[in-house]
Amino acid sequence: MCVFARGSSDEAFLLEPGKSRGTAGYMSPEHAKGKPLDKRTDIWSFGVLPYEMLTGTSPFRGDDVSEVLAGILKDEPDWTALPADTPMLVNLTLADA
């Protein structure tokens, strides 16, 4: 059984007993697939934050949790959404996250 719940920020959470748990928009591809997680997952998820701060939007959007997770698994963020004056080092760091 899979249950979708709302968090305080009105973000959808994926709650499945014994499976992945978290805010869909911050899940790494491995997390979204229910695979084992390590520190790289945290780095990927943390990379979402500066993207959101710089663009004012999430890198992966959808009408529901399944669309967000599908975007994480198959799409790239819209790198052109970053401000033109974003330092190259920030662009490269985000792309590697």
Secondary structure as UniProt FT lines:
FT   STRAND          3..6
FT   TURN            8..9
FT   STRAND          12..15
FT   TURN            17..18
FT   STRAND          21..23
FT   HELIX           24..26
FT   HELIX           29..32
FT   TURN            33..34
FT   HELIX           39..55
FT   HELIX           65..74
FT   HELIX           79..81
FT   TURN            84..85
FT   HELIX           88..96
//
